[in-house]
Amino acid sequence: MIPKSPASNSAVGARRRLAEIAAALQWDRGRWIWLLAILLGLDVLAGFGEPARLALRYERAAIAHGQWWRLLSAHAVHLGAAHLILDELGLILVWALFADAYDAADWVAIVAFGALAISCGLWWFSPGVSWYLGSSGVLHAAVAAGTVNHFVKREWDRWILLVCLLGKIAHEQYAQATGHGAPLIVVDAHLYGVIAGFLIGAALCSRIAIIRRSTRS
Protein backbone atom coordinates (compact mmCIF):
# COMPACT_ATOMS: atom_id res chain seq x y z
CA MET A 1 0.00 0.00 0.00
CA ILE A 2 1.41 3.35 -1.07
CA PRO A 3 1.02 6.01 1.64
CA LYS A 4 -0.68 9.23 0.63
CA SER A 5 1.52 12.27 0.35
CA PRO A 6 1.01 15.26 2.67
CA ALA A 7 -0.27 17.27 -0.32
CA SER A 8 -2.86 14.60 -1.06
CA ASN A 9 -3.99 14.50 2.56
CA SER A 10 -4.21 18.28 2.56
CA ALA A 11 -6.36 18.27 -0.58
CA VAL A 12 -8.69 15.64 0.89
CA GLY A 13 -8.98 17.66 4.10
CA ALA A 14 -9.75 20.83 2.16
CA ARG A 15 -12.44 19.07 0.12
CA ARG A 16 -13.94 17.69 3.33
CA ARG A 17 -14.03 21.13 4.93
CA LEU A 18 -15.64 22.64 1.82
CA ALA A 19 -18.23 19.87 1.86
CA GLU A 20 -18.98 20.58 5.52
CA ILE A 21 -19.35 24.30 4.80
CA ALA A 22 -21.63 23.58 1.84
CA ALA A 23 -23.77 21.28 4.01
CA ALA A 24 -23.98 23.90 6.77
CA LEU A 25 -25.14 26.53 4.27
CA GLN A 26 -27.45 23.99 2.59
CA TRP A 27 -25.64 24.34 -0.73
CA ASP A 28 -24.97 20.60 -0.94
CA ARG A 29 -26.77 17.94 -3.02
CA GLY A 30 -27.03 20.33 -5.94
CA ARG A 31 -29.16 22.84 -4.05
CA TRP A 32 -26.66 25.59 -4.80
CA ILE A 33 -27.75 25.38 -8.43
CA TRP A 34 -31.30 26.42 -7.51
CA LEU A 35 -30.07 29.23 -5.31
CA LEU A 36 -27.79 30.46 -8.08
CA ALA A 37 -30.65 30.29 -10.60
CA ILE A 38 -32.86 32.45 -8.38
CA LEU A 39 -30.10 35.00 -7.82
CA LEU A 40 -29.34 35.17 -11.54
CA GLY A 41 -33.03 35.57 -12.33
CA LEU A 42 -33.26 38.57 -10.01
CA ASP A 43 -30.09 40.00 -11.56
CA VAL A 44 -31.47 39.60 -15.08
CA LEU A 45 -34.65 41.45 -14.16
CA ALA A 46 -32.58 44.20 -12.57
CA GLY A 47 -30.59 44.46 -15.78
CA PHE A 48 -33.67 45.65 -17.66
CA GLY A 49 -33.61 48.77 -15.50
CA GLU A 50 -36.32 51.34 -14.93
CA PRO A 51 -38.72 50.11 -17.68
CA ALA A 52 -38.96 46.70 -15.99
CA ARG A 53 -39.44 48.23 -12.57
CA LEU A 54 -42.26 50.45 -13.79
CA ALA A 55 -43.93 47.60 -15.68
CA LEU A 56 -43.70 45.00 -12.90
CA ARG A 57 -43.92 46.81 -9.56
CA TYR A 58 -47.04 46.87 -7.38
CA GLU A 59 -48.83 50.00 -8.49
CA ARG A 60 -52.29 50.60 -7.12
CA ALA A 61 -53.64 52.59 -10.05
CA ALA A 62 -52.33 50.10 -12.63
CA ILE A 63 -53.78 47.11 -10.76
CA ALA A 64 -57.13 48.88 -10.57
CA HIS A 65 -57.03 48.98 -14.38
CA GLY A 66 -56.53 45.22 -14.67
CA GLN A 67 -52.75 44.75 -14.56
CA TRP A 68 -53.08 41.80 -12.14
CA TRP A 69 -49.61 40.39 -12.82
CA ARG A 70 -48.17 43.15 -10.66
CA LEU A 71 -49.54 41.38 -7.57
CA LEU A 72 -46.81 38.75 -8.08
CA SER A 73 -44.17 40.41 -10.26
CA ALA A 74 -43.64 43.29 -7.81
CA HIS A 75 -41.70 40.98 -5.52
CA ALA A 76 -39.02 40.19 -8.12
CA VAL A 77 -37.92 43.73 -9.05
CA HIS A 78 -35.88 46.21 -7.00
CA LEU A 79 -35.13 49.90 -6.72
CA GLY A 80 -31.48 49.52 -7.64
CA ALA A 81 -28.26 47.61 -7.01
CA ALA A 82 -28.12 48.29 -3.26
CA HIS A 83 -31.72 47.18 -2.75
CA LEU A 84 -31.14 44.06 -4.85
CA ILE A 85 -27.93 43.08 -3.03
CA LEU A 86 -29.58 43.45 0.39
CA ASP A 87 -32.45 41.18 -0.64
CA GLU A 88 -30.08 38.67 -2.21
CA LEU A 89 -28.03 38.53 0.98
CA GLY A 90 -31.28 38.02 2.86
CA LEU A 91 -32.17 35.17 0.51
CA ILE A 92 -28.80 33.48 1.11
CA LEU A 93 -29.33 33.73 4.87
CA VAL A 94 -32.89 32.38 4.68
CA TRP A 95 -31.64 29.56 2.43
CA ALA A 96 -28.95 28.61 4.94
CA LEU A 97 -31.49 28.53 7.77
CA PHE A 98 -34.48 26.88 6.15
CA ALA A 99 -33.75 25.29 2.74
CA ASP A 100 -34.40 21.78 4.04
CA ALA A 101 -37.54 22.75 5.98
CA TYR A 102 -39.81 22.07 2.99
CA ASP A 103 -39.52 20.45 -0.41
CA ALA A 104 -39.30 22.45 -3.66
CA ALA A 105 -43.04 22.38 -4.36
CA ASP A 106 -43.81 23.63 -0.85
CA TRP A 107 -41.34 26.50 -1.24
CA VAL A 108 -42.99 27.52 -4.50
CA ALA A 109 -46.33 27.56 -2.67
CA ILE A 110 -44.86 29.60 0.20
CA VAL A 111 -43.36 32.19 -2.14
CA ALA A 112 -46.47 32.46 -4.34
CA PHE A 113 -48.88 32.62 -1.40
CA GLY A 114 -46.66 35.09 0.44
CA ALA A 115 -46.32 37.38 -2.57
CA LEU A 116 -50.05 37.34 -3.28
CA ALA A 117 -50.97 37.82 0.38
CA ILE A 118 -48.62 40.79 0.72
CA SER A 119 -50.04 42.48 -2.37
CA CYS A 120 -53.61 41.82 -1.25
CA GLY A 121 -52.77 43.12 2.22
CA LEU A 122 -51.36 46.32 0.73
CA TRP A 123 -54.45 46.66 -1.45
CA TRP A 124 -57.04 46.17 1.29
CA PHE A 125 -55.33 47.35 4.46
CA SER A 126 -52.70 49.85 3.30
CA PRO A 127 -54.46 52.04 0.72
CA GLY A 128 -51.89 54.78 1.30
CA VAL A 129 -49.20 52.66 -0.37
CA SER A 130 -49.40 53.65 -4.02
CA TRP A 131 -46.47 51.49 -5.19
CA TYR A 132 -44.16 48.80 -3.85
CA LEU A 133 -41.41 46.49 -5.08
CA GLY A 134 -38.77 44.18 -3.64
CA SER A 135 -38.37 40.69 -2.20
CA SER A 136 -38.11 41.55 1.49
CA GLY A 137 -41.77 40.88 2.21
CA VAL A 138 -41.57 37.42 0.66
CA LEU A 139 -38.36 36.74 2.59
CA HIS A 140 -40.24 37.55 5.80
CA ALA A 141 -42.92 35.06 4.73
CA ALA A 142 -40.22 32.42 4.18
CA VAL A 143 -38.70 33.08 7.61
CA ALA A 144 -42.12 32.79 9.27
CA ALA A 145 -42.89 29.52 7.46
CA GLY A 146 -39.44 28.18 8.34
CA THR A 147 -39.95 29.16 11.98
CA VAL A 148 -43.19 27.18 12.09
CA ASN A 149 -41.30 24.17 10.73
CA HIS A 150 -38.62 24.54 13.39
CA PHE A 151 -41.30 24.61 16.09
CA VAL A 152 -42.88 21.45 14.72
CA LYS A 153 -39.47 19.75 14.67
CA ARG A 154 -38.57 21.24 18.09
CA GLU A 155 -35.32 22.71 16.76
CA TRP A 156 -33.11 24.41 19.34
CA ASP A 157 -33.35 27.82 17.64
CA ARG A 158 -37.15 28.00 17.35
CA TRP A 159 -37.71 30.50 20.17
CA ILE A 160 -34.79 32.65 19.06
CA LEU A 161 -36.25 32.83 15.55
CA LEU A 162 -39.74 33.65 16.81
CA VAL A 163 -38.62 36.37 19.23
CA CYS A 164 -36.31 38.00 16.67
CA LEU A 165 -38.95 37.92 13.95
CA LEU A 166 -41.79 39.29 16.07
CA GLY A 167 -39.46 41.81 17.69
CA LYS A 168 -38.39 43.12 14.29
CA ILE A 169 -41.98 43.46 13.11
CA ALA A 170 -43.04 45.21 16.34
CA HIS A 171 -40.09 47.63 16.12
CA GLU A 172 -40.88 48.47 12.48
CA GLN A 173 -44.55 49.10 13.22
CA TYR A 174 -43.70 51.27 16.22
CA ALA A 175 -41.12 53.27 14.24
CA GLN A 176 -43.64 53.84 11.47
CA ALA A 177 -46.36 54.89 13.90
CA THR A 178 -44.06 57.40 15.62
CA GLY A 179 -42.69 58.77 12.36
CA HIS A 180 -39.19 57.35 12.78
CA GLY A 181 -39.35 54.65 10.12
CA ALA A 182 -37.21 54.58 6.98
CA PRO A 183 -39.16 56.44 4.27
CA LEU A 184 -38.58 53.94 1.44
CA ILE A 185 -39.31 50.77 3.46
CA VAL A 186 -42.91 49.59 3.33
CA VAL A 187 -42.97 47.84 6.69
CA ASP A 188 -46.58 46.72 6.23
CA ALA A 189 -45.31 44.36 3.52
CA HIS A 190 -43.09 42.70 6.12
CA LEU A 191 -46.04 42.38 8.52
CA TYR A 192 -48.31 40.83 5.89
CA GLY A 193 -45.49 38.54 4.80
CA VAL A 194 -45.00 37.22 8.33
CA ILE A 195 -48.72 36.60 8.79
CA ALA A 196 -48.90 34.79 5.44
CA GLY A 197 -45.80 32.75 6.28
CA PHE A 198 -47.22 31.61 9.61
CA LEU A 199 -50.50 30.60 7.96
CA ILE A 200 -49.07 28.62 5.06
CA GLY A 201 -46.31 27.17 7.24
CA ALA A 202 -48.92 25.84 9.66
CA ALA A 203 -50.98 24.44 6.78
CA LEU A 204 -48.00 22.72 5.16
CA CYS A 205 -46.71 21.29 8.43
CA SER A 206 -50.18 19.96 9.23
CA ARG A 207 -50.35 18.31 5.80
CA ILE A 208 -46.90 16.77 6.27
CA ALA A 209 -47.92 15.42 9.68
CA ILE A 210 -51.13 13.91 8.26
CA ILE A 211 -49.22 12.22 5.43
CA ARG A 212 -46.69 10.79 7.85
CA ARG A 213 -49.40 9.40 10.13
CA SER A 214 -51.20 7.85 7.15
CA THR A 215 -47.97 6.25 5.96
CA ARG A 216 -47.25 4.75 9.36
CA SER A 217 -50.77 3.35 9.70
C-alpha positions, 0 to 999 in steps of 0.5 A, spaced: 500 500 500 502 506 497 502 512 503 498 518 501 503 524 500 502 530 505 499 534 499 494 529 497 492 528 505 491 536 505 487 536 498 482 531 501 482 535 508 480 541 504 475 538 500 472 535 506 471 542 509 468 545 503 463 539 503 462 541 511 461 548 509 456 547 503 452 542 508 452 547 513 449 553 508 445 547 505 448 548 498 450 541 498 446 535 493 445 540 488 441 545 491 446 551 490 444 550 483 437 552 484 439 558 489 444 560 483 438 560 478 434 564 483 439 570 484 441 570 476 433 571 475 433 577 479 439 579 476 437 579 469 430 582 471 434 588 474 438 588 468 432 591 464 432 597 468 427 602 470 422 600 464 422 593 468 421 596 474 415 600 472 412 595 468 412 590 474 412 593 480 405 593 485 402 600 483 395 601 485 392 605 479 395 600 474 392 594 478 385 597 478 385 597 471 386 590 470 394 589 470 393 583 475 400 580 474 403 586 478 400 582 484 406 577 483 411 580 479 412 586 484 416 581 488 421 580 483 424 587 481 428 592 485 429 599 486 437 599 484 443 595 485 443 596 493 436 594 494 437 588 490 444 586 493 440 586 500 435 582 498 439 577 495 443 577 501 437 576 505 435 570 501 442 566 502 441 567 509 434 564 509 436 559 504 442 557 509 437 557 515 431 553 512 432 550 505 431 543 508 424 545 511 420 544 505 420 540 499 421 544 492 413 544 491 412 547 498 417 552 497 414 555 491 407 555 494 410 559 500 413 564 495 407 564 491 402 565 497 406 570 500 407 574 494 399 574 493 398 575 500 402 581 501 399 584 495 392 583 497 394 586 504 397 592 501 391 593 497 385 592 502 389 594 508 394 599 506 391 604 501 396 609 502 401 605 499 401 607 491 407 602 489 411 597 492 417 592 489 422 588 492 423 581 495 423 583 502 416 581 504 416 574 501 423 573 505 419 575 511 414 570 509 419 564 508 422 566 515 415 565 518 414 559 514 421 556 516 420 558 523 413 554 524 417 548 521 422 549 526 417 549 532 414 542 529 421 539 529 422 542 536 429 545 533 433 548 538 433 555 535 425 555 534 424 561 540 430 565 538 427 565 531 420 567 533 422 572 538 427 575 533 422 575 527 416 578 532 421 583 535 423 586 528 416 586 526 413 590 532 419 595 532 418 596 524 410 598 526 412 602 532 417 606 528 412 607 522 407 609 527 411 614 531 414 617 524 421 614 525 421 609 520 425 609 513 421 612 508 422 607 502 421 601 506 414 599 506 414 595 513 406 593 512 409 588 507 413 585 512 407 584 517 403 581 511 409 577 509 410 574 516 402 573 517 402 569 510 408 565 512 405 563 519 399 561 515 401 557 510 407 554 514 402 551 519 398 548 513 403 545 510 406 542 516 399 539 518 399 536 511 406 533 512 404 530 519 397 527 516 401 524 510 406 521 515 401 518 520 397 515 514 404 512 511 405 509 518 398 506 519 
